[in-house]
Amino acid sequence: MEDVQVVAMLVRRCIAGDSAAWEEIVQTYNRRIYNICYRFAGSGDDAEDLTQEVFIKMYRTLSSYDSSKGAFVTWVTTITRNLLVDHFRKTKQDRMTDSMDATTEHEDAQPLSEQIQDQSAPPDAHVRQREVGETVHAALGKLSPELREAVILRDLQDMDYREIANVLKVPEGTVKSRINRGRAELARLLQRTYRQVM
């Protein structure tokens, strides 16, 4: 959890022109923003460019952050998400998958971490872990954008339902539904991939 007073002080210092405070904000949130951008863009170069754009937008709009309306991390994630939506609209990569059907909604779909079996670490564990990461990343890319963002924010960014609802501007029930549908679709994609490998 972030310390609201520390963040508010950092923001005030940034607005007053303190470059050290801005550097601290960049260092604190860079990895989170890059990870979200990478999960959506699929390429490191694109993710770096998008991360830069997010920080430019953050810097320009820092004075609009209001701590009474929510955590700074939620504000940062909202800016990141909005920029990604705009980016994908512009690049026409906003393609919907029609592979979803209403019967796949499971109330207790497993989070990503539980869908990937954890074997005790053999010598090639690092390679295998990277392969699993790449497989999950490829499968995430096949989800529709709204399911993908819900799963990323919940399972990879560890945000709670209320925070995600604030970021996505949808009711909590919709967030839960998207996460469950996204996890179910992801599990199906991963099972299909592993069946092909076996």
N, C-alpha and C positions, 0 to 999 in steps of 0.2 A: 504493500500500500504506500502511496506517495504521501509525503507530509505536506498538507495543504498550505500551511504557513510558509514553509521553505519555498515551495513553488511560487506562491503569491509574491514573496520577496524577490525571487529571481526574475519573475515577469516584470515587476516594478523597476528593478535595476536595468533590465533590457530596454524598457521603454525610455528610461532616462539616458540611454546611450552607453551602458556598461557592456563592453564587448566580452569581458570575462564571463559575465552572467549568461550571455547568449551562447558562448562556447560550452558552458556547462549544460545548458538545455540541449544543444546539439548532441553532445556526448551521451547524455542520459537517454534521449529518445531516438537516436540514429538507428540503432539495431532493430528496434521495434518497427519503425517506419520502413526501413529497408526490407525486413522480413515480409511485411504486408505487401509491399510493392512487388517483391520477388514472387510471392505466391500467385499474384494476379498476372504479372507480366510474363513470367516464365523464363526470362533471360536476365543475367546479372547486369549487363550493360543498360538495358531498359530500366531495371529496378534502380540502378544508381542515378540515372537521369531523372526518374520520377521522384526519388527521394530528395534530390536537389530541389525539384519544383515544389515539393511539399514544404521544405524548409524556407524557401523564398516566400511562399504564400503565408506560412506561419509568421515569419518576421514582419511581413506587411500588415498582418491582421492581429498581431499580438495584443494590441490595446483593446480588441473586442472580446478577449477572454474574460469571462465573469465567473469567479470561483463559486458564487452562490448557485450557479446553474449546473454545476457538476465538476468532476475531477478534471484536472488538466489533461490527463492521459485520454479521457473520453473526448475532449475537445480536439486533441492532436489526431486521434483516430478518425474523428468525423471529417476533419480537413483532408486527411489522407484518403479516406473513402470517397469523398466528393471529387477530389482531383482524379482518382482512378476512374470513376464513373465518367467524368468529362473526357478523359484520355481515351477510354474505350469507345465512347460515342464517336469521337473524332476519327479513330482508326478503324471503325466499323468491325471491331472484334467482339462486339456484344452479341455473340451467337447463342441462341437458346438450345438446350438439348431437349429433344422430345421423347427421350427415353424414360421420363418419369411417368409413373402411373399411380393413381390414388391408393392402390393396394400396398405400396411400399412404406407407408407411414407406420413406423413402429414407435410406440411411446417410450420404450427404453432402449433405443438404439445405442450401441456402445460408442464411447468416444474413440478417436483415432488411436490413442495410446493403447487401448485394449484390443484393437483389431489386429495389431501387428504383434506376432508372437515374439516373446523375449527369450532367446536361448542364452544359456550361460556362455560367456565370452570365449569362443574358440580363437585360434590364431588369426583367422581371416575376418574377425568380428567387425573391424573398422570398415573393410570393403563391403561387407554384407549390409552394415548399417547405412552406408552411403547409397547402396543400390536400393534399399527399402525406401530411403528418403526420396530418391529420384522417382521410384515407382509411385509413391504417394503423391508427389508433386505432379506427375503426369496425369494421374487419376483426378486430382483436384481440378486440373485444367479442363477436364471433360464435363464438369458440373456446370449447370446454368449459373450465371453470375450471382444471382441472389442467394442460391444455396451455398455456393463457394464462399461468399463473404461471411455468411453466418457461421459456417464450420470453421473458417480461418480465425474469426474473432473469438469464438468459444474455445476450440480445441488447441489452437496454436498460439493465440494471444492471451488465452486464459481470462477473458473478460466475462463478467456475470451477465445474466439475461437482461437485467435492467439497463446496464451500460450499453449492451448491444442494441437494445430497443431505442435508446437515446441516439446512438450513432446512426442507425438505419432509419430512424423516424417511422417505426412501425410498432404495433402493440407487442407486448411480451409473448402473447400466445402465438403470434405469427413467427416471432424469433424461434420459439421452441419447435414449432412445426417445421420451419426451414432447416433447423439443425438436425432434427430427426430424419427428415427426408434426405438431407445432404449426406448424413452418416450412412443411411441405408443404401443410397445410390453408390457412395464411395466403397462400401463393403462389397457390393455386387461387382463393381469395376475391379477392385483388388482381387477378389476371388477368381474372376475371369482371367486376370493377368497371371496369377499364380498357377491356375490350372494349365495355362498354355506353357508355362515354364517347366512344369513337372513332366 
